[in-house]
Amino acid sequence: MTMQLGPWHESYHPPAGPVVLVIMDGIGLAPPNDGNAVSSADIPTLRRLWREHASLQLAAHGTAVGLPTDKDMGNSEVGHTIMGAGRVLPQGASLVQRAIADGSLFTGETWQQLVARCTGADAGTLHLIGLLSDGNVHSHIDHLFALLREADATGIARVRVHPLLDGRDVEPHSALRYLDKLNTLLAEISTKSDRDYRIASGGGRMRTTMDRYWERPDVVQAGWKAHVLGEARHVGSAREAVEASYADGVSSDQDIPAFVVVDGDDEPVGTIEDGDAVLLFNFRGDRAIELSSAFEYDDFDFFERGRRPDVLFVGMLQYDGDMKLPKHCLLVPPAIENTVIELLSAAGVPTFHVAESSKFGHVTYYLFGMRTKPFSHATVKEVSSGGLDPAEHPEMQAAAVADAVVDAIRSGDHRLIVVNFANGDMVGHTGNLEAAVKAVEAVDAAVTRIDQAVDACDGVLVITADHGNAEEMLQWSSKTSAFKRDAEGRLIAKTSHTLNLVPFVISDGRHPRGYAVRRDLARPGLGNIAATVLNLLGYAAPEGYEPSLIRPGAEADAAAGGN
């Protein structure tokens, strides 16, 4: 049941204009140094807002956002989900970890269906597809190993693994470390006379299978051809594919082309066939929906599938609650009720959501509580990323996104506007420090225009980030207290997210509102933002939400500068 919104406090004066929530993807806080693209950037507006207006530092990683431990870095899925939900909820990584620990992952009906499909007289092959790393953003290698051990224990004789190589949430050249661990386990299980567990195909995550928001269907098609049809570069082993790519100058595992492992007769060792079962072991939804659609939908026109095998397709989780995709999953995540956008829509409050296509689902799907369909009073606008290489075009589409925000502000049609700028994260993942500096500067230029438009209409500007990235572009050694270098003495890029806090700023323009920023919360985090936004709009936050970052009180407190 959707809760009802009531007024916040009689002493508070809501703004005449909208509240604009700017989410700077991947721009965290860290001490200035030569690897910090944020501190190195020329960002006068962001520095001024941080200095002159109410500001805090928020936790965007670990248990503060529902991840298993505080060693788990935040990510866009988790960040936007928690911001929208208004409270800390167990995320996919935590849900899977708990289900493995208590055994419930393997007691449900879906796992039993997998076992039935892959055992007995007409046993099919079990195919496991997913990201091979311990980044714990889309998957975890420990989850894969638990699946393999349970498959062996339940009598599944033939398993084929299709690893997608990371280099994005972990070190750029780390694939061989994970492949060696996987091959060791596969070889151990395959010593049994009736077990045949092998790697069949794979590729880098940005070239194979793991596209999102249908931005590059060719990536999913490359995976489909490799996993299903056996059409990609033929190699004798996954290690051979990685080493050949390194020799060709591929700078990150995420960009390794798709490959197919073949036997001595140059035949693929494990294409997906009729009667098989396929388990996508990623727990995060955005880069899992497209492959799920390719297996499940009869009407499918994103690319030519060719042969579509009759398989039992299963997701680790259900990736889309609206579309019930996939139909079969090992875990059904609990529905996220009463998100901030749902509450506002039920109260008839119009909202506007905009981002470029590479991050569009973050201000819609995740912010809505992992629902595809917008709420009745939510207007959404997607700005095409245009297929630009973020390293070569670090400005991306920030200017066009800012155009949409300024138009929405001036229209007067929306009370809350939510915008994501993808630059800090997308360029941060390239490992290109110089480009990351330019990316952060592009965000500052966009925020400058939005700030001016908000001020002109007497609105409130709220600025934050979903996690860190661009503030750590070089790998640091705590042992030597210096940046890491390779064998040739070159600095080693860092492409993953971070464990850093993120900024939170409220710029409220011209008039006293009647609130003060709270500085008494032990560990403020992204979960506190929803209640804060509701308060800024003049509404009380519902029971169960994390506390607001503001309270009714003196305006002088709200104007105090940043930390």
C-alpha positions as CSV (number, residue, x, y, z in Angstrom):
1,M,0.0,0.0,0.0
2,T,1.3,3.4,-0.9
3,M,1.7,5.8,2.0
4,Q,0.3,9.3,2.1
5,L,2.4,12.4,2.3
6,G,1.7,15.0,4.9
7,P,3.2,18.5,5.5
8,W,6.6,18.7,7.0
9,H,6.7,21.7,9.4
10,E,4.8,24.9,9.7
11,S,8.0,27.0,10.0
12,Y,9.4,25.8,6.7
13,H,8.8,27.7,3.5
14,P,9.0,25.5,0.3
15,P,10.7,27.0,-2.7
16,A,8.6,28.6,-5.5
17,G,10.7,26.8,-8.0
18,P,11.6,23.1,-8.2
19,V,14.0,21.0,-6.1
20,V,16.7,19.9,-8.6
21,L,18.7,16.8,-7.5
22,V,22.0,16.5,-9.4
23,I,23.7,13.2,-9.2
24,M,27.3,13.4,-10.3
25,D,28.1,9.8,-11.2
26,G,31.5,8.7,-9.9
27,I,32.7,11.9,-8.3
28,G,33.8,11.3,-4.8
29,L,35.9,13.0,-2.2
30,A,39.6,12.3,-1.6
31,P,42.7,14.2,-0.6
32,P,44.3,16.1,-3.4
33,N,47.1,14.2,-5.2
34,D,48.4,13.6,-8.7
35,G,45.8,10.8,-9.2
36,N,42.8,12.8,-8.2
37,A,41.0,14.0,-11.2
38,V,38.5,15.9,-9.1
39,S,41.0,17.9,-7.1
40,S,43.0,18.5,-10.3
41,A,40.1,19.9,-12.3
42,D,39.1,23.5,-12.8
43,I,35.7,23.4,-11.2
44,P,34.9,26.9,-9.8
45,T,31.1,26.4,-9.4
46,L,31.3,23.1,-7.5
47,R,34.0,24.5,-5.2
48,R,32.0,27.6,-4.6
49,L,28.8,25.7,-3.8
50,W,30.7,23.4,-1.4
51,R,32.4,26.4,0.3
52,E,29.4,28.7,0.5
53,H,26.4,26.5,1.1
54,A,25.3,23.7,3.4
55,S,27.4,20.7,2.8
56,L,28.0,17.2,4.2
57,Q,30.0,14.1,3.3
58,L,27.9,10.9,2.7
59,A,28.7,7.2,2.8
60,A,28.0,5.6,-0.6
61,H,29.6,2.2,0.0
62,G,29.4,-0.9,2.2
63,T,26.8,-1.5,4.8
64,A,25.6,2.1,4.5
65,V,24.0,1.2,1.2
66,G,23.1,-2.5,2.0
67,L,26.2,-4.2,0.8
68,P,27.7,-7.1,2.7
69,T,30.8,-5.4,4.2
70,D,32.4,-2.0,4.3
71,K,35.1,-3.3,2.0
72,D,32.5,-3.4,-0.8
73,M,32.6,-0.3,-3.0
74,G,29.4,1.4,-4.0
75,N,28.0,1.4,-7.5
76,S,25.4,3.2,-9.6
77,E,22.7,0.5,-9.2
78,V,23.0,0.5,-5.4
79,G,23.4,4.2,-5.1
80,H,20.3,5.2,-7.1
81,T,18.2,2.4,-5.6
82,I,19.0,3.5,-2.0
83,M,18.5,7.2,-2.9
84,G,15.0,6.3,-4.3
85,A,14.1,3.9,-1.6
86,G,14.9,6.3,1.3
87,R,16.2,3.5,3.5
88,V,19.0,0.9,3.5
89,L,17.9,-2.3,1.9
90,P,19.9,-5.6,1.4
91,Q,21.3,-5.4,-2.2
92,G,21.8,-8.2,-4.6
93,A,25.3,-9.1,-3.3
94,S,24.0,-9.4,0.2
95,L,20.9,-11.4,-0.8
96,V,22.9,-13.9,-2.7
97,Q,25.6,-14.2,0.0
98,R,23.0,-14.9,2.6
99,A,21.1,-17.4,0.5
100,I,24.3,-19.3,-0.1
101,A,25.3,-19.2,3.5
102,D,22.0,-20.6,4.8
103,G,21.5,-23.0,1.8
104,S,18.3,-21.5,0.6
105,L,19.7,-20.7,-2.8
106,F,19.6,-24.4,-3.6
107,T,16.3,-25.4,-1.9
108,G,13.9,-23.5,-4.1
109,E,11.9,-24.8,-7.0
110,T,14.0,-23.1,-9.7
111,W,17.2,-24.8,-8.7
112,Q,15.4,-28.1,-8.6
113,Q,14.2,-27.5,-12.1
114,L,17.8,-26.8,-13.2
115,V,18.9,-30.0,-11.6
116,A,16.1,-32.0,-13.2
117,R,17.0,-30.5,-16.7
118,C,20.6,-31.4,-16.3
119,T,20.4,-34.9,-14.8
120,G,18.8,-38.2,-15.8
121,A,18.6,-40.0,-19.1
122,D,18.1,-36.9,-21.2
123,A,20.4,-34.6,-19.3
124,G,21.3,-31.3,-20.8
125,T,24.3,-29.2,-20.2
126,L,24.3,-26.5,-17.5
127,H,25.7,-23.2,-18.8
128,L,26.8,-20.6,-16.4
129,I,27.3,-17.1,-17.8
130,G,28.4,-14.1,-15.8
131,L,31.1,-11.6,-14.8
132,L,34.2,-13.4,-13.5
133,S,35.7,-11.2,-10.7
134,D,35.4,-10.4,-7.1
135,G,34.3,-6.8,-7.7
136,N,31.0,-7.6,-6.1
137,V,29.2,-5.0,-8.3
138,H,27.6,-7.3,-10.8
139,S,28.7,-10.7,-9.5
140,H,31.2,-12.4,-7.3
141,I,33.5,-15.3,-8.2
142,D,32.6,-17.0,-4.9
143,H,29.0,-17.2,-6.0
144,L,30.1,-18.9,-9.2
145,F,32.2,-21.4,-7.2
146,A,29.3,-22.2,-4.9
147,L,27.1,-22.9,-7.9
148,L,29.7,-25.2,-9.4
149,R,30.2,-27.1,-6.2
150,E,26.5,-27.5,-5.7
151,A,26.1,-28.6,-9.4
152,D,28.7,-31.3,-8.8
153,A,27.1,-32.4,-5.5
154,T,23.7,-32.8,-7.1
155,G,24.9,-35.0,-9.9
156,I,25.1,-32.6,-12.8
157,A,27.7,-34.2,-15.1
158,R,28.3,-31.6,-17.7
159,V,28.8,-27.9,-17.1
160,R,30.1,-25.1,-19.4
161,V,31.2,-21.7,-18.0
162,H,31.1,-18.6,-20.2
163,P,33.1,-16.1,-18.2
164,L,32.8,-12.4,-19.0
165,L,36.1,-10.6,-18.1
166,D,36.1,-7.5,-15.9
167,G,38.9,-5.0,-15.7
168,R,36.4,-2.4,-14.7
169,D,35.4,-3.1,-11.2
170,V,38.8,-4.7,-10.6
171,E,42.3,-4.1,-11.9
172,P,42.5,-3.6,-15.7
173,H,44.7,-6.7,-16.2
174,S,43.5,-9.2,-13.7
175,A,41.6,-11.7,-15.8
176,L,44.3,-14.4,-15.7
177,R,44.2,-14.5,-11.9
178,Y,40.4,-15.2,-11.9
179,L,40.7,-17.7,-14.8
180,D,43.4,-19.6,-13.1
181,K,41.2,-20.0,-10.0
182,L,38.3,-21.1,-12.1
183,N,40.3,-23.6,-14.1
184,T,41.7,-25.1,-10.9
185,L,38.2,-25.8,-9.6
186,L,36.9,-27.0,-12.9
187,A,39.9,-29.4,-13.2
188,E,39.3,-30.6,-9.7
189,I,35.7,-31.5,-10.3
190,S,36.5,-33.0,-13.7
191,T,38.9,-35.5,-12.2
192,K,35.7,-37.6,-11.5
193,S,35.1,-40.0,-14.3
194,D,31.5,-38.8,-15.0
195,R,32.2,-35.0,-14.7
196,D,33.0,-32.7,-17.6
197,Y,33.3,-29.1,-16.4
198,R,35.0,-26.6,-18.8
199,I,35.1,-23.0,-20.0
200,A,33.3,-22.7,-23.3
201,S,33.3,-19.0,-24.4
202,G,33.7,-15.5,-23.1
203,G,35.0,-12.1,-23.7
204,G,35.4,-8.6,-22.1
205,R,32.3,-7.2,-20.5
206,M,32.3,-4.1,-22.7
207,R,32.6,-6.2,-25.8
208,T,30.6,-9.2,-24.9
209,T,27.0,-9.7,-23.5
210,M,26.9,-7.0,-20.8
211,D,25.3,-4.0,-22.6
212,R,22.6,-2.0,-20.8
213,Y,19.6,0.1,-21.8
214,W,20.0,-1.2,-25.4
215,E,22.7,1.3,-26.0
216,R,24.9,-1.2,-28.0
217,P,22.9,-4.3,-29.0
218,D,26.0,-5.4,-30.9
219,V,27.7,-6.2,-27.6
220,V,24.9,-8.6,-26.7
221,Q,24.9,-10.0,-30.2
222,A,28.6,-10.7,-29.9
223,G,27.9,-12.7,-26.7
224,W,25.0,-14.5,-28.3
225,K,27.1,-15.6,-31.2
226,A,29.9,-16.8,-28.9
227,H,27.8,-18.5,-26.2
228,V,25.0,-19.9,-28.4
229,L,26.3,-20.2,-32.0
230,G,30.1,-20.7,-31.3
231,E,30.9,-17.8,-33.6
232,A,33.8,-15.8,-32.4
233,R,37.6,-16.0,-32.4
234,H,38.6,-19.7,-31.9
235,V,41.1,-20.3,-29.1
236,G,42.5,-23.4,-27.3
237,S,41.8,-21.8,-23.9
238,A,40.5,-18.7,-22.3
239,R,44.1,-17.9,-21.2
240,E,45.1,-18.0,-24.8
241,A,42.4,-15.4,-25.6
242,V,43.6,-13.1,-22.9
243,E,47.3,-13.4,-23.7
244,A,46.6,-12.8,-27.4
245,S,44.6,-9.7,-26.5
246,Y,47.3,-8.3,-24.3
247,A,49.8,-8.9,-27.1
248,D,47.5,-7.0,-29.4
249,G,47.6,-4.0,-27.1
250,V,44.2,-4.3,-25.3
251,S,44.7,-2.1,-22.2
252,S,41.9,-3.6,-20.1
253,D,40.2,-6.9,-19.7
254,Q,36.8,-5.3,-20.3
255,D,37.8,-4.8,-24.0
256,I,38.9,-8.3,-24.8
257,P,37.0,-9.5,-27.9
258,A,34.6,-12.4,-27.7
259,F,36.2,-15.9,-28.0
260,V,35.1,-19.5,-28.3
261,V,37.1,-22.4,-26.9
262,V,37.5,-25.2,-29.4
263,D,38.9,-28.8,-29.2
264,G,41.6,-30.4,-31.4
265,D,39.2,-30.6,-34.3
266,D,38.4,-26.8,-34.1
267,E,34.9,-27.6,-32.8
268,P,33.4,-25.5,-30.0
269,V,33.5,-27.3,-26.7
270,G,30.2,-26.1,-25.4
271,T,27.6,-24.1,-27.4
272,I,24.2,-23.7,-25.9
273,E,21.8,-26.3,-27.4
274,D,18.2,-27.5,-27.2
275,G,17.5,-29.2,-23.9
276,D,20.2,-27.3,-22.0
277,A,19.8,-25.0,-19.0
278,V,21.4,-21.5,-18.8
279,L,22.0,-19.7,-15.5
280,L,23.0,-16.0,-15.7
281,F,24.8,-15.7,-12.3
282,N,25.1,-11.9,-12.3
283,F,22.9,-10.4,-9.5
284,R,22.8,-6.8,-10.8
285,G,20.0,-6.2,-13.3
286,D,21.0,-3.4,-15.7
287,R,23.5,-5.4,-17.7
288,A,21.6,-8.7,-17.4
289,I,18.2,-7.6,-18.8
290,E,19.3,-7.7,-22.5
291,L,20.6,-11.3,-22.6
292,S,17.6,-12.4,-20.6
293,S,15.4,-10.8,-23.2
294,A,17.2,-12.5,-26.1
295,F,16.6,-15.9,-24.5
296,E,13.0,-15.3,-23.3
297,Y,11.2,-13.1,-25.8
298,D,9.5,-14.5,-28.9
299,D,9.3,-11.0,-30.4
300,F,12.8,-9.7,-30.5
301,D,14.2,-7.3,-33.0
302,F,17.4,-5.8,-31.5
303,F,19.6,-8.2,-33.5
304,E,19.3,-11.3,-35.6
305,R,19.5,-14.3,-33.2
306,G,19.6,-17.0,-35.8
307,R,19.2,-20.3,-33.9
308,R,17.3,-19.8,-30.7
309,P,17.8,-22.9,-28.5
310,D,15.0,-24.3,-26.4
311,V,16.5,-23.9,-22.9
312,L,15.5,-23.3,-19.3
313,F,16.8,-19.8,-18.8
314,V,17.3,-18.7,-15.2
315,G,18.6,-15.5,-13.6
316,M,20.4,-15.3,-10.3
317,L,17.7,-12.7,-9.4
318,Q,14.7,-11.4,-11.2
319,Y,16.1,-8.4,-13.0
320,D,12.9,-6.5,-13.7
321,G,9.9,-6.7,-11.4
322,D,7.6,-5.0,-13.9
323,M,8.4,-7.3,-16.8
324,K,8.9,-10.3,-14.6
325,L,12.2,-10.9,-16.4
326,P,13.4,-13.5,-16.4
327,K,10.5,-15.8,-15.7
328,H,12.7,-18.1,-13.6
329,C,15.2,-17.0,-11.1
330,L,17.0,-18.4,-8.0
331,L,16.0,-15.4,-5.9
332,V,13.2,-13.0,-6.1
333,P,14.3,-9.7,-4.5
334,P,11.8,-8.1,-2.2
335,A,9.6,-5.5,-3.8
336,I,10.7,-1.9,-3.0
337,E,7.5,-0.2,-1.9
338,N,7.0,3.6,-1.3
339,T,10.0,4.9,-3.1
340,V,10.2,8.7,-3.0
341,I,9.0,9.0,-6.6
342,E,6.1,6.6,-6.0
343,L,5.0,8.7,-3.0
344,L,5.3,12.0,-4.9
345,S,3.4,10.6,-7.9
346,A,0.6,9.3,-5.6
347,A,0.3,12.8,-4.2
348,G,0.1,14.2,-7.7
349,V,3.5,15.9,-7.5
350,P,5.1,16.0,-11.0
351,T,8.7,14.9,-11.4
352,F,11.2,15.0,-14.3
353,H,14.0,12.5,-14.8
354,V,16.8,12.9,-17.3
355,A,20.2,11.4,-18.1
356,E,22.1,10.3,-21.2
357,S,21.4,6.8,-22.4
358,S,24.5,5.2,-20.7
359,K,23.0,6.1,-17.3
360,F,19.3,6.6,-18.1
361,G,18.0,3.6,-16.2
362,H,19.7,5.0,-13.0
363,V,17.3,7.9,-12.8
364,T,14.3,5.7,-13.8
365,Y,14.6,1.9,-13.3
366,Y,16.7,2.0,-10.2
367,L,15.3,5.2,-8.7
368,F,11.8,3.8,-9.2
369,G,12.7,0.7,-7.2
370,M,13.8,-1.6,-10.1
371,R,10.6,-0.9,-12.1
372,T,10.7,-0.2,-15.8
373,K,7.4,1.7,-16.1
374,P,7.4,5.4,-14.9
375,F,4.9,6.4,-12.3
376,S,1.9,8.4,-13.5
377,H,3.3,11.9,-12.7
378,A,6.9,11.1,-13.6
379,T,8.2,12.5,-16.9
380,V,11.3,10.8,-18.3
381,K,13.8,12.1,-21.0
382,E,16.7,10.1,-22.4
383,V,19.5,11.9,-24.1
384,S,21.4,9.7,-26.6
385,S,25.0,9.0,-25.7
386,G,25.6,8.8,-29.4
387,G,28.1,5.9,-29.2
388,L,31.0,8.3,-28.2
389,D,34.1,6.9,-26.7
390,P,34.2,8.5,-23.2
391,A,38.0,8.6,-23.2
392,E,38.0,10.5,-26.5
393,H,35.0,12.6,-25.7
394,P,35.1,13.1,-21.9
395,E,32.4,15.8,-22.1
396,M,30.0,13.1,-23.3
397,Q,26.5,14.6,-23.5
398,A,26.7,16.7,-20.3
399,A,25.8,19.9,-22.2
400,A,22.7,18.3,-23.8
401,V,21.6,16.9,-20.5
402,A,22.0,20.3,-18.9
403,D,19.9,21.8,-21.7
404,A,17.1,19.4,-20.8
405,V,17.3,20.3,-17.2
406,V,17.3,24.0,-17.8
407,D,14.2,23.7,-20.1
408,A,12.5,21.6,-17.4
409,I,13.2,24.2,-14.7
410,R,12.0,27.1,-16.9
411,S,8.8,25.2,-17.8
412,G,7.5,25.4,-14.3
413,D,5.9,22.0,-14.9
414,H,7.9,19.9,-12.3
415,R,8.4,20.1,-8.6
416,L,11.3,17.7,-8.5
417,I,13.9,17.3,-11.2
418,V,16.4,14.4,-11.0
419,V,19.5,14.4,-13.3
420,N,22.5,12.1,-13.6
421,F,25.8,13.2,-15.2
422,A,27.6,10.1,-16.3
423,N,31.0,11.7,-17.0
424,G,32.9,11.0,-13.7
425,D,32.1,7.3,-13.8
426,M,32.2,6.5,-17.5
427,V,35.4,8.3,-18.0
428,G,36.8,7.1,-14.7
429,H,36.4,3.5,-15.9
430,T,38.7,4.2,-18.8
431,G,41.7,4.8,-16.5
432,N,42.6,7.9,-18.5
433,L,43.5,10.6,-15.9
434,E,43.7,13.5,-18.3
435,A,40.2,12.6,-19.8
436,A,38.8,12.3,-16.3
437,V,39.9,15.8,-15.4
438,K,38.1,17.1,-18.5
439,A,35.0,15.0,-17.6
440,V,34.8,16.5,-14.1
441,E,35.2,20.0,-15.7
442,A,32.3,19.2,-18.1
443,V,30.1,18.4,-15.1
444,D,31.0,21.7,-13.5
445,A,30.1,23.6,-16.6
446,A,26.7,21.8,-16.7
447,V,26.1,22.5,-13.0
448,T,26.9,26.1,-13.5
449,R,24.1,26.5,-15.9
450,I,21.7,24.5,-13.8
451,D,22.6,26.6,-10.7
452,Q,21.8,29.8,-12.6
453,A,18.5,28.5,-13.7
454,V,17.5,27.3,-10.2
455,D,18.5,30.6,-8.7
456,A,16.5,32.5,-11.3
457,C,13.2,30.7,-10.4
458,D,13.8,30.6,-6.6
459,G,14.4,26.8,-6.5
460,V,16.6,24.6,-4.5
461,L,19.7,22.8,-5.9
462,V,20.9,19.6,-4.3
463,I,24.2,18.1,-5.5
464,T,25.5,14.6,-4.6
465,A,27.1,11.5,-6.1
466,D,26.2,7.9,-6.2
467,H,29.8,6.6,-5.5
468,G,33.4,7.5,-6.0
469,N,35.6,6.8,-9.0
470,A,37.3,9.8,-10.7
471,E,38.9,11.0,-7.5
472,E,41.2,7.9,-7.6
473,M,42.6,7.3,-11.1
474,L,45.9,5.8,-10.1
475,Q,46.5,2.7,-8.0
476,W,48.0,3.4,-4.6
477,S,50.2,1.1,-2.5
478,S,49.7,1.4,1.2
479,K,52.9,-0.6,1.8
480,T,55.1,1.9,0.0
481,S,52.9,5.0,0.4
482,A,53.3,5.7,-3.3
483,F,51.5,5.1,-6.5
484,K,52.0,1.7,-8.0
485,R,54.1,1.2,-11.1
486,D,54.5,-1.6,-13.6
487,A,57.7,-3.3,-14.6
488,E,58.6,-0.5,-16.9
489,G,58.1,2.1,-14.2
490,R,54.8,3.4,-15.6
491,L,52.0,4.5,-13.3
492,I,49.2,1.9,-13.1
493,A,45.7,3.2,-13.8
494,K,42.8,2.5,-11.5
495,T,39.5,2.0,-13.2
496,S,37.2,0.8,-10.4
497,H,34.9,2.5,-8.0
498,T,36.2,3.6,-4.6
499,L,35.3,3.4,-0.9
500,N,35.4,7.2,-0.5
501,L,32.6,9.4,0.8
502,V,30.7,11.6,-1.6
503,P,29.6,15.2,-1.5
504,F,26.2,16.5,-0.5
505,V,25.4,20.2,-1.0
506,I,22.1,22.2,-0.7
507,S,22.1,25.6,-2.4
508,D,18.7,27.3,-1.7
509,G,19.0,30.6,-3.5
510,R,17.5,33.8,-2.4
511,H,15.1,33.4,0.6
512,P,15.3,31.9,4.1
513,R,13.5,28.5,4.2
514,G,13.3,27.7,7.9
515,Y,15.6,24.7,8.1
516,A,19.1,23.7,9.3
517,V,21.4,21.0,8.2
518,R,21.8,18.1,10.7
519,R,25.4,17.3,11.7
520,D,24.5,14.9,14.5
521,L,24.0,11.7,12.4
522,A,26.6,9.1,13.1
523,R,27.0,7.9,9.5
524,P,24.9,9.9,7.0
525,G,24.6,8.2,3.7
526,L,22.7,8.0,0.4
527,G,19.7,6.6,2.2
528,N,19.1,9.9,4.0
529,I,18.6,11.8,0.7
530,A,15.0,10.8,0.0
531,A,13.7,12.2,3.3
532,T,15.7,15.3,2.7
533,V,14.2,15.9,-0.7
534,L,10.7,15.4,0.6
535,N,11.4,17.9,3.4
536,L,12.7,20.4,0.9
537,L,9.5,20.0,-1.1
538,G,7.5,20.6,2.1
539,Y,6.5,17.0,2.9
540,A,7.2,14.9,5.9
541,A,9.1,11.7,5.3
542,P,7.2,8.5,6.0
543,E,7.9,6.1,8.8
544,G,10.7,3.8,8.0
545,Y,12.8,6.2,6.0
546,E,16.3,7.1,7.0
547,P,16.4,10.5,8.9
548,S,16.5,13.7,6.8
549,L,19.7,15.6,6.6
550,I,17.8,18.8,7.5
551,R,15.6,19.8,10.4
552,P,13.4,22.8,11.1
553,G,15.5,25.5,12.5
554,A,17.6,28.6,11.9
555,E,18.6,29.5,8.4
556,A,22.0,30.6,9.6
557,D,22.9,26.9,10.2
558,A,21.9,26.0,6.6
559,A,24.2,28.7,5.2
560,A,27.3,27.3,7.0
561,G,30.0,26.3,4.6
562,G,31.2,22.8,3.8
563,N,33.3,20.3,5.8
